[in-house]
Amino acid sequence: MFNTLTQILVPTTTIGTQRVLSFGYHKYSLPINLISQPLWLYSAYRANKEAGQTGLLITGIIFTLITVFGIFRFWG
């Protein structure tokens, strides 16, 4: 059930982030993106566990840290 929900929310939140960003609301795209990050990390963890996709997991962790930095920069 959680995996199905994740597979629905990952593209929804990620595409939502890109739409908000393309409309010029850079400040608001970061919190939306941060909502999607736990879902991406969960998917990357499963991909790493099942198929050895370590690079995907490392990229997800680094991308999450960059997003948090951006939130502190714009909202802090």
C-alpha positions as a Markdown table, in Angstrom:
| # | Residue | x | y | z |
|---|---|---|---|---|
| 1 | Met | 0.0 | 0.0 | 0.0 |
| 2 | Phe | 2.7 | 2.5 | 1.0 |
| 3 | Asn | 4.7 | 1.6 | -2.2 |
| 4 | Thr | 1.7 | 2.3 | -4.3 |
| 5 | Leu | 1.1 | 5.7 | -2.6 |
| 6 | Thr | 4.8 | 6.5 | -3.0 |
| 7 | Gln | 4.6 | 5.8 | -6.7 |
| 8 | Ile | 1.7 | 8.2 | -7.0 |
| 9 | Leu | 3.1 | 11.0 | -4.9 |
| 10 | Val | 6.7 | 11.0 | -6.3 |
| 11 | Pro | 5.7 | 12.2 | -9.7 |
| 12 | Thr | 2.9 | 14.4 | -8.4 |
| 13 | Thr | 5.1 | 16.3 | -6.0 |
| 14 | Thr | 8.1 | 16.4 | -8.3 |
| 15 | Ile | 6.0 | 17.7 | -11.3 |
| 16 | Gly | 4.3 | 20.1 | -8.9 |
| 17 | Thr | 7.7 | 21.5 | -7.9 |
| 18 | Gln | 8.7 | 22.0 | -11.5 |
| 19 | Arg | 5.5 | 23.7 | -12.3 |
| 20 | Val | 5.8 | 26.1 | -9.4 |
| 21 | Leu | 9.4 | 26.8 | -10.4 |
| 22 | Ser | 8.6 | 27.4 | -14.0 |
| 23 | Phe | 5.9 | 30.0 | -13.0 |
| 24 | Gly | 8.7 | 31.9 | -11.2 |
| 25 | Tyr | 7.9 | 31.0 | -7.6 |
| 26 | His | 11.4 | 29.8 | -6.8 |
| 27 | Lys | 10.9 | 30.3 | -3.0 |
| 28 | Tyr | 7.9 | 28.1 | -2.9 |
| 29 | Ser | 9.3 | 25.3 | -5.1 |
| 30 | Leu | 11.8 | 24.3 | -2.4 |
| 31 | Pro | 9.2 | 23.4 | 0.4 |
| 32 | Ile | 7.2 | 21.4 | -2.2 |
| 33 | Asn | 10.4 | 19.6 | -3.3 |
| 34 | Leu | 11.3 | 18.9 | 0.4 |
| 35 | Ile | 7.9 | 17.1 | 0.8 |
| 36 | Ser | 8.9 | 14.8 | -2.1 |
| 37 | Gln | 12.3 | 14.0 | -0.8 |
| 38 | Pro | 11.4 | 11.4 | 1.8 |
| 39 | Leu | 9.4 | 9.6 | -1.0 |
| 40 | Trp | 12.5 | 9.7 | -3.3 |
| 41 | Leu | 14.7 | 8.5 | -0.5 |
| 42 | Tyr | 12.4 | 5.6 | 0.2 |
| 43 | Ser | 12.3 | 4.7 | -3.4 |
| 44 | Ala | 16.1 | 5.0 | -3.7 |
| 45 | Tyr | 16.6 | 2.9 | -0.6 |
| 46 | Arg | 14.4 | 0.1 | -2.1 |
| 47 | Ala | 16.2 | 0.4 | -5.4 |
| 48 | Asn | 19.5 | 0.1 | -3.6 |
| 49 | Lys | 18.3 | -2.9 | -1.5 |
| 50 | Glu | 16.8 | -4.7 | -4.4 |
| 51 | Ala | 19.1 | -3.8 | -7.3 |
| 52 | Gly | 22.2 | -2.3 | -5.8 |
| 53 | Gln | 21.4 | 1.2 | -7.0 |
| 54 | Thr | 23.8 | 2.9 | -4.5 |
| 55 | Gly | 24.3 | 5.9 | -6.8 |
| 56 | Leu | 20.6 | 6.7 | -6.8 |
| 57 | Leu | 20.6 | 6.6 | -3.0 |
| 58 | Ile | 23.6 | 8.8 | -2.6 |
| 59 | Thr | 22.2 | 11.3 | -5.2 |
| 60 | Gly | 18.9 | 11.4 | -3.2 |
| 61 | Ile | 20.7 | 12.1 | 0.0 |
| 62 | Ile | 22.8 | 14.9 | -1.5 |
| 63 | Phe | 19.8 | 16.4 | -3.3 |
| 64 | Thr | 17.9 | 16.5 | 0.0 |
| 65 | Leu | 20.7 | 18.3 | 1.7 |
| 66 | Ile | 20.9 | 20.8 | -1.1 |
| 67 | Thr | 17.1 | 21.4 | -0.9 |
| 68 | Val | 17.4 | 22.0 | 2.9 |
| 69 | Phe | 20.2 | 24.4 | 2.3 |
| 70 | Gly | 18.0 | 26.3 | -0.2 |
| 71 | Ile | 15.2 | 26.5 | 2.2 |
| 72 | Phe | 17.5 | 28.0 | 4.9 |
| 73 | Arg | 18.8 | 30.4 | 2.3 |
| 74 | Phe | 15.4 | 31.6 | 1.1 |
| 75 | Trp | 13.3 | 31.2 | 4.2 |
| 76 | Gly | 15.9 | 31.6 | 7.0 |
